[in-house]
Amino acid sequence: MSDLPENLKYAATHEWAKQESDNVVRVGITDFAQQELGDLVYVELPEVGRKVEAKEQCAVVESVKTASDLYSPVSGEIVAVNDSLSDSPEQVNDAPYDAWIFCVKADDTSTLDQLMDAGAYQQMIDAD
C-alpha cells in the first residue's frame, strides 16, 4: 500500500478530496480504490454546472472487472471535470492522487471535516 497524502481528506466510499482556493474541492479516487478496481477502461464524468449534494452519486469509473459509482464529498456545483480521462482513464491507475476526476465549488467546505484524515482512512482499509 502506498503512503496516503496527508493533505487530503478521505471518504468511506474511497474518494479523496483536496480543498483548493475559492471553496473549490478537487476529487479523485484513492490508490486503494484503483487497485481494487483494476485497470480502468472508462470514466463517466459529471456535467459541469450540475448541482450535487454531499454523498450524491455523480460519476462512474469502469474497470475490466466492474463499475463503481463515485460520490461528491461536498454539496455544491460541478465546476470542472478532467476531460483527459475520457481518452486516458488509465491515468487514475498510474497516479491516483494526481489524476483528479472532478471539482466541486462547495456550498460549505466545513462538510470536509466529516471526512477521514489519512490515518483514519488507512485504519479503515486495513480493517477490510
Summary of the structure (lengths in Angstrom):
residues: 128
radius of gyration: 13.4
end to end distance: 13.4
largest distance: 37.3
contacts: 388
relative contact order: 0.26
helix: 27%
strand: 34%
